[in-house]
Amino acid sequence: MLDMTTKEMIDRSGIIINPCKTCQPVGAIYAALGVHRCMPHSHGSQGCVSFHRMYLTRHFKEPAIASTSSFTEGASVFGGGSNLKTAVKNIFDIYDPDIIAVHTTCLSETIGDDLNAYIQDMDIPDGKFVIHTNTPSYVGSHISGFSNMMCGFIKYLSKSTDAKNGRAAIFPGFVNPGDIREVKRLAELMGVGYTMFPDTSGVMDAPMTGKYEMYPRGGTTIPEIVSLGDCDRAFGLGVITNEQPAKDLERKCSVPYSLLRLPIGVAATDEFISALSHYSKNEVPYPLEEERGQLVDIMLDAHQYYYKKSVAIYGDPDTVLGLTSLVLEMGMIPKYVLTGTTKEDFVRMSESLFLAYGVDGCRAKAAGDLFLLHQWIKNDPVDLMIGGTHGKQIARAENIPLIRAGFPIIDRYVHSYMPIVGYRGAMRLIEMISNALMDQQDRDCADEDVEIVM
C-alpha cells in the first residue's frame, strides 16, 4: 500500500474502499427486531434480505428473521405492489406476527414504489398492523436505516391522549442487547419508569430453551409504542442516531426530548444519570456512586499502561464519539476518529472533545472508509485500534492491537451480551484496553530479548 499526501487522502470521494458502514436495511431490520412479535419485511429481491440477515446473524450469533417481497424481473419493470400484497397475506397466514415492518431497498426505491398507497389498499387482519419506512441503500448507512425505522413506527403507531403516563421514553440507539440491559438497570436504580424503544434484549440474546421461538419474549410491545405519545419526556442516547425520531415524536405528540451522548465513559454516564435524576427528582443511589468510584479507581490503577498512548477509533458515529470521550478521560490520544455515516455533526462533536481535553494533532472524518484510515496509520502510526472486525487486516498489517467494540463484530463471541455503556461498561473497556497494551508490551520485550541473544 502506497503512502498518500493528506490532500490526496481527503479529496478521494469518487470511490469507497472497505467501507466503515453497511446499508440502511440492516439497521431497519435491527430496529424492527426490537419490537415484540414483529416481522421485518424487505421490499426488494431475495438476495438483499439474505445479505442483511446474514450480517446481523453473524454479529449476534442469533437468527435474524425477516421476510422479502422476492422481486423478479417483472416486479422490477411493473412495480412491486402485487408482490408486497401477496407477501403480507402469506406472512400473516403462515407466521402470524402482530405487526409487519416494511423497509425498502435500492431496487424498490429506484422504481418508485409507493408503499403508503400499497398499505392503504391492503386487507389487513383485525388487530394486526403494517408499517413502512424508506431505506435506500445508496444513501446513508445502517444507522440511518435504524433511525428511519424508528420514525416509521412512531409515525404509524404513537398517539397522544393528553393524559400523561408518568413514564420516560428511552431511545437506546444502535447498541447491543447487553447495552440495553445495562441502560435499563441504570434507569431502574434511579427509580425511573420507562419505555425502551426499540428493545432487542430478550430477542437477539434470547436463551436456549430447546424449542425455537420465532418471536421471543423480548421487544417493545405495540401498546408501548402507541403510548410513547403520552410519555413525559424522551431521552435519546446518541445524538446522531436519535435526533430525528425524537423530533418526530415531539412534532406528532408534543413529547419534549433530551438528546444525550451515548453513555460510554465517566462524563457521558454522569450526564445520563444526572438527566434521570433531574427528571425523576430522585437522588443518585449509593450503588451507582460506588460503581463510579470503582471506575475512577481502576483508571488510576492502570494509567501507566495507556497514558499518552495514541489510538484510532472507527465505527458507528455515536459509538465512536462515546469511545473517544472515554479514551480522553483515560489520558489517551484519539489520533484518528472515523465513521462511515455521512453526518458532519460528527466532525464538529469530535473536535469539541479534542478541544475540551486540550489534545492536538487529532483528526476526525465523517463518511470515511477503512482504506483512508489505513493510509493515516501508515503515515503516522498509532498504539491501538478500537472498532469492529473489518479493521483487523489493518491491525495485522501494522502490528497494532485491536479492541473489538461496536458493530459489526463477526469473529468473536459473547460480546453482544456484555455492555460497553455505563460505569460497568467502561470498566470492561478499560480492562480490554489495558490488557491489550500490556500484551503488546510483553511481545515487544520478547522480540528485543531475541535480538540481544542473536
MOFEN-V163626 format. One record per residue. N is the residue number from 1. RES is the residue in three letters. SS is DSSP state (H for helix, E for strand, C for the rest). PSI is psi in whole degrees, -180 to 180 (none if undefined). BURIAL is 1 if it has 24 or more other C-alpha atoms within 12 Angstrom, else 0. Layout:
n = (N;N)
res = (RES;RES)
ss = (SS;SS)
psi = (PSI;PSI)
burial = (BURIAL;BURIAL)
//
This chain:
n = (1;2;3;4;5;6;7;8;9;10;11;12;13;14;15;16;17;18;19;20;21;22;23;24;25;26;27;28;29;30;31;32;33;34;35;36;37;38;39;40;41;42;43;44;45;46;47;48;49;50;51;52;53;54;55;56;57;58;59;60;61;62;63;64;65;66;67;68;69;70;71;72;73;74;75;76;77;78;79;80;81;82;83;84;85;86;87;88;89;90;91;92;93;94;95;96;97;98;99;100;101;102;103;104;105;106;107;108;109;110;111;112;113;114;115;116;117;118;119;120;121;122;123;124;125;126;127;128;129;130;131;132;133;134;135;136;137;138;139;140;141;142;143;144;145;146;147;148;149;150;151;152;153;154;155;156;157;158;159;160;161;162;163;164;165;166;167;168;169;170;171;172;173;174;175;176;177;178;179;180;181;182;183;184;185;186;187;188;189;190;191;192;193;194;195;196;197;198;199;200;201;202;203;204;205;206;207;208;209;210;211;212;213;214;215;216;217;218;219;220;221;222;223;224;225;226;227;228;229;230;231;232;233;234;235;236;237;238;239;240;241;242;243;244;245;246;247;248;249;250;251;252;253;254;255;256;257;258;259;260;261;262;263;264;265;266;267;268;269;270;271;272;273;274;275;276;277;278;279;280;281;282;283;284;285;286;287;288;289;290;291;292;293;294;295;296;297;298;299;300;301;302;303;304;305;306;307;308;309;310;311;312;313;314;315;316;317;318;319;320;321;322;323;324;325;326;327;328;329;330;331;332;333;334;335;336;337;338;339;340;341;342;343;344;345;346;347;348;349;350;351;352;353;354;355;356;357;358;359;360;361;362;363;364;365;366;367;368;369;370;371;372;373;374;375;376;377;378;379;380;381;382;383;384;385;386;387;388;389;390;391;392;393;394;395;396;397;398;399;400;401;402;403;404;405;406;407;408;409;410;411;412;413;414;415;416;417;418;419;420;421;422;423;424;425;426;427;428;429;430;431;432;433;434;435;436;437;438;439;440;441;442;443;444;445;446;447;448;449;450;451;452;453;454)
res = (MET;LEU;ASP;MET;THR;THR;LYS;GLU;MET;ILE;ASP;ARG;SER;GLY;ILE;ILE;ILE;ASN;PRO;CYS;LYS;THR;CYS;GLN;PRO;VAL;GLY;ALA;ILE;TYR;ALA;ALA;LEU;GLY;VAL;HIS;ARG;CYS;MET;PRO;HIS;SER;HIS;GLY;SER;GLN;GLY;CYS;VAL;SER;PHE;HIS;ARG;MET;TYR;LEU;THR;ARG;HIS;PHE;LYS;GLU;PRO;ALA;ILE;ALA;SER;THR;SER;SER;PHE;THR;GLU;GLY;ALA;SER;VAL;PHE;GLY;GLY;GLY;SER;ASN;LEU;LYS;THR;ALA;VAL;LYS;ASN;ILE;PHE;ASP;ILE;TYR;ASP;PRO;ASP;ILE;ILE;ALA;VAL;HIS;THR;THR;CYS;LEU;SER;GLU;THR;ILE;GLY;ASP;ASP;LEU;ASN;ALA;TYR;ILE;GLN;ASP;MET;ASP;ILE;PRO;ASP;GLY;LYS;PHE;VAL;ILE;HIS;THR;ASN;THR;PRO;SER;TYR;VAL;GLY;SER;HIS;ILE;SER;GLY;PHE;SER;ASN;MET;MET;CYS;GLY;PHE;ILE;LYS;TYR;LEU;SER;LYS;SER;THR;ASP;ALA;LYS;ASN;GLY;ARG;ALA;ALA;ILE;PHE;PRO;GLY;PHE;VAL;ASN;PRO;GLY;ASP;ILE;ARG;GLU;VAL;LYS;ARG;LEU;ALA;GLU;LEU;MET;GLY;VAL;GLY;TYR;THR;MET;PHE;PRO;ASP;THR;SER;GLY;VAL;MET;ASP;ALA;PRO;MET;THR;GLY;LYS;TYR;GLU;MET;TYR;PRO;ARG;GLY;GLY;THR;THR;ILE;PRO;GLU;ILE;VAL;SER;LEU;GLY;ASP;CYS;ASP;ARG;ALA;PHE;GLY;LEU;GLY;VAL;ILE;THR;ASN;GLU;GLN;PRO;ALA;LYS;ASP;LEU;GLU;ARG;LYS;CYS;SER;VAL;PRO;TYR;SER;LEU;LEU;ARG;LEU;PRO;ILE;GLY;VAL;ALA;ALA;THR;ASP;GLU;PHE;ILE;SER;ALA;LEU;SER;HIS;TYR;SER;LYS;ASN;GLU;VAL;PRO;TYR;PRO;LEU;GLU;GLU;GLU;ARG;GLY;GLN;LEU;VAL;ASP;ILE;MET;LEU;ASP;ALA;HIS;GLN;TYR;TYR;TYR;LYS;LYS;SER;VAL;ALA;ILE;TYR;GLY;ASP;PRO;ASP;THR;VAL;LEU;GLY;LEU;THR;SER;LEU;VAL;LEU;GLU;MET;GLY;MET;ILE;PRO;LYS;TYR;VAL;LEU;THR;GLY;THR;THR;LYS;GLU;ASP;PHE;VAL;ARG;MET;SER;GLU;SER;LEU;PHE;LEU;ALA;TYR;GLY;VAL;ASP;GLY;CYS;ARG;ALA;LYS;ALA;ALA;GLY;ASP;LEU;PHE;LEU;LEU;HIS;GLN;TRP;ILE;LYS;ASN;ASP;PRO;VAL;ASP;LEU;MET;ILE;GLY;GLY;THR;HIS;GLY;LYS;GLN;ILE;ALA;ARG;ALA;GLU;ASN;ILE;PRO;LEU;ILE;ARG;ALA;GLY;PHE;PRO;ILE;ILE;ASP;ARG;TYR;VAL;HIS;SER;TYR;MET;PRO;ILE;VAL;GLY;TYR;ARG;GLY;ALA;MET;ARG;LEU;ILE;GLU;MET;ILE;SER;ASN;ALA;LEU;MET;ASP;GLN;GLN;ASP;ARG;ASP;CYS;ALA;ASP;GLU;ASP;VAL;GLU;ILE;VAL;MET)
ss = (C;C;C;C;C;H;H;H;H;H;H;C;C;C;C;C;C;C;E;C;C;C;C;H;H;H;H;H;H;H;H;H;H;C;E;C;C;E;E;E;E;E;E;C;C;H;H;H;H;H;H;H;H;H;H;H;H;H;H;H;C;C;C;C;C;C;E;E;C;C;C;C;H;H;H;H;H;H;C;C;H;H;H;H;H;H;H;H;H;H;H;H;H;H;C;C;C;C;E;E;E;E;E;E;C;H;H;H;H;H;H;C;C;C;H;H;H;H;H;H;C;C;C;C;C;C;C;C;E;E;E;E;E;C;C;C;C;C;C;C;C;H;H;H;H;H;H;H;H;H;H;H;H;H;H;H;H;C;C;C;C;C;C;C;C;C;C;E;E;E;E;C;C;C;C;C;H;H;H;H;H;H;H;H;H;H;H;H;H;C;C;C;C;E;E;E;C;C;C;C;C;C;C;C;C;C;C;C;C;C;C;C;C;C;C;C;C;C;C;E;C;H;H;H;H;H;H;H;H;H;C;C;E;E;E;E;E;C;H;H;H;H;H;H;H;H;H;H;H;H;H;H;H;C;C;E;E;E;E;E;C;C;C;E;C;H;H;H;H;H;H;H;H;H;H;H;H;H;H;H;C;C;C;C;C;H;H;H;H;H;H;H;H;H;H;H;H;H;H;H;H;C;H;H;H;H;C;C;C;E;E;E;E;E;E;C;H;H;H;H;H;H;H;H;H;H;H;H;H;C;C;C;E;E;E;E;E;E;E;C;C;C;C;C;H;H;H;H;H;H;H;H;H;H;H;H;C;C;C;C;C;C;E;E;E;C;C;C;E;H;H;H;H;H;H;H;H;H;H;C;C;C;C;E;E;E;E;C;H;H;H;H;H;H;H;H;H;H;C;C;E;E;E;E;C;C;C;C;C;C;C;C;C;C;H;H;H;C;C;C;C;H;H;H;H;H;H;H;H;H;H;H;H;H;H;H;H;H;H;H;H;H;H;H;H;H;H;H;H;H;H;H;H;C)
psi = (129;147;152;156;163;-41;-43;-37;-42;-35;-12;104;-7;-10;143;130;122;72;150;43;175;-173;164;-44;-26;-46;-37;-42;-44;-41;-42;-33;-18;9;131;132;42;138;110;140;126;116;86;-153;163;-32;-34;-55;-27;-42;-45;-42;-41;-43;-46;-40;-39;-32;-49;-14;34;149;124;103;147;146;176;154;-10;60;141;-170;-36;-45;-33;-30;-47;-2;159;16;-47;-41;-44;-44;-41;-41;-46;-44;-45;-39;-46;-37;-40;-45;-15;52;166;-26;144;127;107;134;153;169;180;-45;-50;-31;-40;-40;-10;34;134;90;-34;-43;-40;-44;-40;-24;4;157;92;130;151;137;0;162;150;126;167;164;160;125;68;129;-15;3;158;-152;-174;-27;-41;-43;-40;-48;-43;-38;-38;-44;-37;-46;-44;-43;-44;-33;-41;137;152;131;6;13;101;143;2;20;158;139;126;120;106;-16;-175;86;171;160;-36;-36;-40;-41;-37;-40;-41;-44;-43;-44;-40;-39;-31;0;31;125;134;161;117;126;125;166;99;-1;140;-1;-61;7;35;147;157;118;-6;-6;127;130;117;-35;93;178;-22;-178;151;130;161;-46;-34;-39;-40;-43;-3;-31;-15;7;152;-39;151;138;116;114;97;105;-46;-41;-38;0;-50;-45;-40;-42;-40;-40;-39;-44;-39;-40;5;37;116;155;158;124;121;159;151;125;73;125;-179;-56;-44;-37;-39;-43;-42;-47;-42;-40;-41;-39;-43;-39;-45;-15;21;146;153;123;158;-40;-36;-38;-39;-46;-43;-43;-38;-41;-47;-39;-42;-42;-39;-40;-39;10;-29;-18;-24;-8;127;9;142;148;146;128;132;157;-149;145;-48;-36;-44;-42;-40;-44;-37;-43;-43;-48;-31;-40;-31;-10;13;169;108;80;-40;127;132;141;157;-6;125;101;102;-18;-30;-44;-45;-44;-36;-47;-30;-38;-43;-44;-42;-34;3;37;142;162;16;151;134;144;132;153;38;178;172;-20;-44;-45;-40;-39;-42;-46;-37;-40;-30;96;164;168;-20;150;143;125;-164;-177;-36;-5;1;-27;-37;-47;-41;-42;-35;5;53;132;142;122;119;118;140;-145;136;151;103;-2;20;161;162;-19;-37;-15;-20;130;153;-1;163;178;-39;-40;-38;-38;-44;-42;-42;-38;-47;-42;-48;-45;-37;-43;-37;-41;-42;-40;-41;-41;-41;-41;-39;-40;-40;-38;-40;-43;-38;-44;-41;none)
burial = (0;0;0;0;0;0;0;0;1;0;0;0;0;0;0;0;0;0;1;1;1;1;1;1;1;1;1;1;1;1;1;1;1;1;1;1;1;1;1;1;1;1;1;1;1;0;0;1;1;1;1;1;1;1;1;1;1;1;1;1;1;1;1;1;1;1;1;1;1;1;1;0;0;0;0;1;0;0;1;1;1;1;1;1;1;1;1;1;1;0;1;1;0;0;0;0;1;1;1;1;1;1;1;1;1;1;1;1;1;0;1;1;1;1;1;0;0;1;1;0;0;1;0;1;0;0;0;1;1;1;1;1;1;1;1;1;1;1;1;1;1;1;1;1;1;1;1;1;1;1;1;1;1;1;1;1;1;1;1;1;0;0;0;0;0;0;1;1;1;1;1;1;1;1;1;1;1;1;1;1;1;1;1;1;1;1;1;1;1;1;1;1;1;1;1;1;1;1;1;1;1;1;1;1;1;1;0;0;0;0;0;0;0;1;1;1;1;1;1;1;1;1;1;1;1;1;1;1;1;1;1;1;1;1;1;1;1;1;1;1;1;1;1;1;1;1;1;1;1;1;0;1;1;1;1;1;1;1;1;1;1;1;1;1;1;1;1;1;1;1;1;1;1;1;1;1;0;0;1;1;0;0;0;1;0;0;0;1;0;0;1;1;0;0;1;1;0;1;1;0;0;0;1;0;1;1;1;0;1;1;1;1;1;1;1;1;1;1;1;1;1;1;1;1;1;1;1;1;1;1;1;1;1;1;1;1;1;1;1;1;1;1;1;0;0;1;1;0;1;1;1;0;1;1;0;0;0;0;1;0;0;1;1;1;1;1;1;1;1;1;1;1;1;1;1;1;1;1;0;0;1;1;1;1;1;1;1;1;1;1;1;1;0;1;1;0;0;1;0;1;1;1;1;1;1;1;1;1;1;1;0;0;0;0;1;1;1;1;1;1;1;1;1;1;1;1;1;1;1;1;1;1;1;1;0;1;1;1;0;0;0;0;0;0;0;0;0;0;0;0;0;0;0;0)
//
